[in-house]
């Protein structure tokens, strides 16, 4: 049995497995008949150009979700003529065409993405999203409590409108990145509570028969999961699907609902083949691995994710390098107490902000003197803090070395097994 895009169970058809969406396990097999399609390296920009169908013709899918999650990185409330904070809904086409383009950028990763202009143009020309509008835009930044939160609600779909509650991922602020790191030792971060309140509030304002989906990219995916797992039962039952695009998981289960099968059935988690962020704290295997045209950490950029028809282009599992890093990071986190992680992260963060940078872009702009300053200032740390930092770094090094030895030993054993098999056949 597989679960269809509409969430209904049916007997598995003889369809190409690469085009399937949610499934158990969600690792569609890559077959040779589709390698030619993969070589075209279509992205979600190509998807927008090639799929003008309405949602009645082609149901909402994971690529649509990533498109809206990416769109939430724009400062849509910079539109000068109507209020996107209210509930009336403002057409996206008006916001983009009648706003200063620079005012839509928030200084995060999306402002430096070379694919952004083509993405916006393709979105405006795509008949599928011709009636796309935004409402209930909320942005809350509070450096004092290390909080960066932004969400909005998209509506689309014509006669039977759908509402997609999109949570923005981490922007370029240092406070935003610090909040991400806090996930490694805090059970709950401020943005997660804001996400829960946002879903509860928006759903109380939408029609009772409205179709509801939630999702986001990076930290936004984590917020979508948290909100769906913790809202009241009535609100939760209204949510059809939950999308997490390369967002981290949780130190502890946010609620008993998180472990239940009906929650897993609603969840659609996708990560790129060399995922780092999306595999942080992830202990489940019900995620799909998407191929990317980028390498390494740059695969976190959603513009690099490959599509095939009306879905992503999947592969069976993570690349070996990503699986190795995931294993090493997991072991390292277990080797340190939450208190040690907190001290390590807080100290490094304080040293970084002592450089007077307010964003990663500023810090990276002069990374060599900044790093030198961090190391120099580190000499003034008290003995206990310095010992914790050294202990944490030593643990990471020893864990990485152990993982290398284990992986190399496994490789040697496979070679020996193959040699024995060859001898037996001879």
C-alpha positions, 0 to 999 in steps of 0.5 A: 500500500502507498499513500497518494497525494490526497492522503488516501490509501490504494494499491501500489500502481505500476508507476515509475517509482521516481515520480511518487510522493509520500511512501513508506519508506520515502526513498523512491528508487532511481532507475535507468529509464529516468537518467536522461531526465535527470541530466537536464537538471530541471529545478523548481524554476523549470517546474514553474515554466513547464507546469501551468496546470491548475490544482484541480488538474494537478494536485498540490505537491512537494515542489509547490510547497518548496516554492511557497517556502522559498517565497516566504523569505521575501519581505512581503510586508514592504508592499506600500499600498495594502496591508499584508498583515491583515486577513484580506489577502494581497496578490503576490503579482501586485506586491512584486510588480509595485514594490522596490525589488531591493525592499523585498530582500531581507539581507539573508541568503536569498538576496545573494542567490543568482536564481532569484530573478528567474524564480520570481519571473517564472512564478509571476508567469505561471498560471498555476499560481495566478491567483496566489495571495498573501495575508497574516504576515508576521515578523518578530525579531528579538536579539535579547532572547535570540529569536527570529520568527517570520510567517505568512499565509498563502492562499491559492487554488481558485474555486476551492482555495487552499491555505499554506501557512509558510514559516521562514527559515533562518535569515542573515541575522546572527540571532537567527543562526544562534536560535538554530544552534540552541536546538542542540540543547534546548527543548523549546526555542522562542520561535517554536512557541510563536509558530504554535500560536500562529497556526492556532490564531490563523486557523481560528480566522479561516473558514472551517472548511478551508484546506490547510497545509503548513511547511517551511524550508530550513528552520521553517520546516522545524517550526511547521512540524513543531506547530502541527505537533503541539496545537490543539486537537481541533486545529491539528485535525484540519491540517492536511499535510506538513512539509519540512524541507531540509529543516532540523528535527528535535532534541526531544519529541515536542508532543506524544502526537509526534510519534503517532502514525497519523502524524507521520502520514501527514509529514513530508520531509525532504532533504538534499543528497548531502544534507547537513541541516536537515539531518541534525537531530534526525532519528527517523527514516521517513524522509525523501532524499532529493538530488541537487545540482550543487555540492556539499553545504550549498545543497541547502539552497532550494534553487539547487534541488532537481525536479522530475515531472510533477515531483522532485528527482529522488535517490535511495539514500544520502550520499556517503559523505553526508551519512558520515557527517550525520553519524559523526555529529550525532555521536558528538552530541551524545558525547557532550552534556546539554550544559556543555553544548550550551556553554560551547555555543554561547561562548562562541556566539559571544566571541563572534558578536564581540566583532561588532558584526550583526549578520553572518554576511558582515562576519564573513566579509572579513573572516580572517581578522574576525577568526583571529579576533575570536581566537585572541579573545578566547584567551581571556575566558575563565579556566572552566569555560576554556576547559569545556570548549577544549573538551567539546572540540576534543570530543568532536575530533575523537568521535570523527576519528572513531567514525573514520576507523569504523567506516574504513574497517567496514570497507575492509570487511566488504573487500574481504567478503568479496574476495572470499566470494570470488575464491568460492566461485573459482 
